[in-house]
Amino acid sequence: MMYNSILDVIGNTPLVRVDLGTPPQIYAKLEYLNPGGSIKDRSAQYMIEQAEKDGRLKKGGTIIEASSGNQGISASLIGAAKGYKVLITVSDKVSIEKRTTLGAYGAEVITCPATMLLTDPQSYHSRATAIHKATPNSIMLNQYFNPENTESHYRFLGPELWQQTKGTITHFIAGAGSCGTVSGVGRYLHEQNPNIRIIGVDSVNSYRTTNGHPAPYVLEGMGVDYDTPLLNKQAVDEFSNVKDTDAIAMLKHLARTQGILVGPASGGVAAAAAEYTKNLSPEDVVVLLFGDSGRAYLTKNFY
């Protein structure tokens, strides 16, 4: 097919069978095949286009975002395609590949120290908020608090999964950070069939898992590190918590036995799924969200 813009090919990513050695039919939603390399193309596009529609983002404006990398990359790609300036703040634990990619799209990148809490004045989120307030004609996508994050997945990703599985999906397992993906998809799928189980995957060391006493962890793009307003507790049935070591071990397994090279959050999802699905039946249809590619983390030596 032929398209008029790179933005026209966001979404409609494939489902591919994955073997985790457990009874159910397990499929991976390969979101790293979006043009920006991750699921965040969906939310960033929706947020930017909503801001254009309601007049918050005007010609010559600046898009600002705090990101663990992927949302920033998506914002930078879309900003370049639409002609906006883009400024992205990141934590210094974000991979070199991601930071280099941001610069390749022409974004200004500001690296901030890694902090335990998103609300820390030194955090990349606090820095982005301050820059937005000081920058005329700018918007901050604010993925961690913007309900449009959840809405994008309710309107697009959820229906895709329902259509691709022809309504047979029984379980959806995805990494949880802002909780926009699991909440949006979960809400949509529950409306189609309330018996579908929605499982969010979190780090064992996150703010949510430790009841407000987080510890460092290496996984990027996953981990509920604040009291997120995007978590819909009616849409997400349960959480599964994973260790860094289990997630990273799964990365190697997927790459070397199935040719699927994914990032650490996807390794966490697959590790959680391998345990969760042991007692499911061959009739169950489980979809895993693989949010980005392992190519964005090669210098981390996870593989």
C-alpha positions in Angstrom: 0.0 0.0 0.0 1.0 3.6 -0.5 0.6 6.3 2.1 0.8 10.1 2.1 2.6 10.4 5.5 4.6 8.4 7.9 1.8 9.2 10.4 -0.7 7.2 8.4 1.1 3.9 9.2 0.8 4.2 13.0 -1.2 1.3 14.4 -2.6 -2.0 12.9 0.5 -3.9 14.2 0.4 -7.7 13.9 -0.3 -10.4 16.4 2.3 -13.2 16.4 2.2 -16.6 18.1 4.6 -16.9 21.0 5.6 -20.2 22.7 6.1 -19.9 26.5 5.8 -23.6 27.1 2.3 -23.2 28.7 -1.1 -24.5 27.6 -2.9 -21.5 26.1 -2.7 -19.9 22.7 -0.4 -16.9 23.3 0.1 -14.0 20.9 2.4 -11.0 21.1 1.1 -7.6 19.8 4.3 -6.3 18.1 4.0 -2.6 18.8 7.6 -2.1 18.0 6.6 -2.2 14.4 5.1 1.2 14.6 7.2 3.8 12.7 8.6 5.3 15.8 9.5 1.9 17.2 7.0 1.6 20.0 3.4 1.7 21.2 3.8 5.4 22.2 3.3 6.4 18.6 -0.4 5.9 19.3 -0.8 8.0 22.4 1.6 10.8 21.2 -0.3 11.1 17.9 -3.7 11.3 19.7 -2.5 13.9 22.2 -0.9 16.1 19.6 -3.8 16.0 17.3 -6.3 16.7 20.1 -4.2 19.7 21.1 -4.3 20.9 17.5 -8.1 20.5 17.3 -8.8 22.5 20.4 -6.3 25.2 19.6 -3.7 24.5 22.4 -1.1 23.7 19.8 -0.6 26.3 17.0 1.8 26.8 14.1 5.3 27.4 15.3 4.6 25.9 18.7 6.7 23.7 20.9 5.9 20.2 22.1 7.4 19.3 25.5 7.3 16.0 27.2 8.9 14.0 30.0 9.6 10.5 28.8 11.4 7.3 29.6 12.3 7.5 25.9 9.6 6.1 23.7 6.9 8.7 24.2 9.6 11.3 23.5 10.7 9.5 20.4 7.1 9.4 19.1 6.5 13.0 19.9 9.8 13.9 18.1 8.8 11.9 15.0 5.4 13.4 14.9 6.7 16.9 15.6 9.2 16.6 12.8 6.4 15.4 10.4 4.1 18.3 11.4 6.8 21.0 11.7 6.8 21.7 15.4 9.8 22.2 17.8 10.2 19.4 20.3 11.9 19.4 23.7 12.1 16.1 25.7 13.4 15.6 29.2 14.6 12.1 30.2 16.1 10.3 33.2 19.8 9.5 32.9 18.9 5.8 33.2 17.4 6.0 29.6 19.4 4.1 27.1 22.0 5.9 24.9 20.1 4.6 21.8 16.9 6.3 22.8 18.7 9.6 23.5 20.5 9.5 20.2 17.2 8.7 18.4 15.6 11.8 20.0 18.4 14.0 18.6 18.2 12.3 15.2 14.6 13.6 14.9 15.8 17.1 15.8 14.5 17.2 19.3 16.2 19.1 22.1 17.1 16.6 24.8 17.6 17.5 28.5 18.9 14.7 30.7 18.0 14.7 34.4 19.2 12.6 37.3 17.3 9.4 38.1 15.0 10.0 41.1 12.9 7.6 43.2 9.8 9.7 42.8 8.3 11.4 39.8 7.4 14.4 42.1 11.0 15.0 43.0 11.9 18.6 42.0 14.9 17.2 40.1 13.0 14.6 38.2 12.6 14.7 34.5 8.8 15.2 34.9 9.3 18.2 37.2 11.9 19.7 34.8 9.5 19.4 31.8 6.7 21.0 33.8 8.9 24.0 34.6 10.1 24.4 31.1 6.6 24.2 29.7 5.4 27.0 32.1 8.3 29.2 30.9 7.9 28.5 27.2 5.3 30.6 25.3 3.2 28.8 22.7 4.0 25.3 24.1 2.1 22.2 25.2 3.2 19.4 27.5 1.8 16.1 26.5 2.0 15.0 30.1 1.5 11.3 29.5 1.6 10.4 33.2 -1.5 12.5 34.0 -3.2 13.2 30.7 -6.5 11.1 30.3 -6.0 11.3 26.5 -3.3 8.7 27.0 -5.9 6.2 28.2 -8.4 7.4 25.6 -6.1 6.7 22.7 -5.8 3.0 23.7 -9.5 2.8 24.4 -10.3 4.1 20.9 -7.7 2.4 18.8 -5.7 -0.4 20.5 -8.6 -2.1 22.2 -10.7 -2.4 19.1 -7.7 -3.7 17.1 -7.2 -6.5 19.5 -10.9 -7.4 19.6 -11.0 -7.4 15.8 -7.7 -9.3 15.3 -8.7 -12.1 17.7 -12.3 -12.1 16.3 -13.5 -11.7 19.8 -11.8 -14.8 21.2 -9.3 -13.0 23.5 -9.6 -14.2 27.1 -6.6 -12.4 28.7 -4.6 -9.2 28.0 -1.2 -8.8 29.7 0.7 -5.5 29.4 3.4 -3.5 31.3 2.1 -0.8 33.6 3.7 2.6 34.0 1.2 5.5 33.6 -1.4 2.7 33.3 -2.9 4.3 30.3 -2.5 1.2 28.1 -3.9 -1.4 30.5 -6.7 0.9 31.6 -7.8 2.0 28.1 -7.6 -1.5 26.5 -9.1 -3.0 29.6 -12.1 -0.7 29.6 -12.8 -1.4 25.9 -12.4 -5.2 26.2 -14.5 -5.4 29.3 -17.3 -3.6 27.4 -17.1 -6.3 24.8 -16.8 -9.2 27.3 -16.6 -8.6 31.0 -15.0 -12.0 31.5 -11.8 -11.0 29.8 -9.0 -10.7 32.3 -6.7 -7.7 32.2 -3.3 -8.0 33.9 -0.9 -5.1 34.5 2.8 -6.0 34.9 4.8 -3.9 37.4 8.3 -4.0 38.8 8.7 -5.6 42.3 10.5 -2.4 43.3 8.0 0.2 42.0 6.2 2.9 44.1 2.9 0.9 43.8 4.3 -2.5 44.6 6.2 -1.3 47.6 3.4 0.9 49.0 5.3 4.1 48.5 8.8 2.9 49.3 10.4 2.3 45.9 13.8 0.8 45.3 16.0 1.2 42.1 15.3 -1.1 39.2 16.7 -1.3 35.7 13.5 -1.9 33.6 12.6 1.1 31.4 9.1 1.9 30.2 7.4 0.0 33.0 6.8 0.6 36.7 4.0 2.5 38.5 6.2 5.1 40.3 3.5 7.5 41.5 -0.2 7.7 42.4 -1.4 7.6 38.8 -4.8 9.1 38.0 -4.9 7.0 34.8 -5.3 3.7 36.7 -8.9 2.5 36.2 -9.3 -0.1 38.9 -12.5 -1.5 37.2 -10.6 -2.0 34.0 -7.5 -3.7 35.4 -8.3 -6.9 37.1 -5.0 -7.6 38.8 -1.2 -6.9 38.8 1.7 -9.3 38.4 5.0 -8.1 39.7 8.4 -9.1 38.1 12.0 -8.9 39.0 14.7 -7.3 36.8 16.5 -10.7 36.6 13.5 -12.6 35.3 12.6 -9.9 32.8 16.2 -9.8 31.4 16.4 -13.6 31.3 13.3 -13.7 29.2 14.7 -11.2 26.7 17.5 -13.6 25.8 15.0 -16.5 25.6 12.7 -14.7 23.2 15.6 -13.5 21.0 17.5 -16.7 20.8 14.7 -19.2 20.5 12.0 -17.3 18.6 13.7 -14.4 16.9 11.8 -11.8 18.8 14.0 -9.0 20.0 12.2 -6.8 22.5 12.9 -4.3 25.2 13.0 -4.9 29.0 9.4 -4.1 29.7 8.3 -6.6 27.2 10.6 -9.1 28.8 8.9 -8.4 32.0 5.5 -9.0 30.4 6.6 -12.3 28.9 8.1 -13.4 32.2 4.9 -12.6 34.1 2.9 -14.4 31.4 5.0 -17.5 31.5 4.1 -17.9 35.2 0.5 -16.6 35.0 -0.5 -18.9 32.1 0.7 -22.2 33.6 -2.8 -23.0 34.8 -4.8 -21.7 31.9 -6.4 -24.0 29.3 -5.5 -24.6 25.6 -8.8 -22.8 24.7 -7.6 -19.6 26.3 -6.3 -16.8 24.0 -3.8 -14.6 25.7 -2.4 -11.4 24.1 0.9 -9.9 25.4 1.8 -6.3 24.7 5.4 -6.0 23.3 5.9 -2.3 23.5 9.2 -1.7 21.9 12.3 -3.3 20.3 15.5 -4.5 21.9 17.5 -2.5 19.4 16.8 0.5 21.7 18.8 -1.1 24.5 21.8 -2.9 23.0 24.3 -0.9 24.9 22.6 -1.9 28.2 24.1 -5.4 27.6 20.8 -7.1 28.5 21.2 -9.6 25.7 
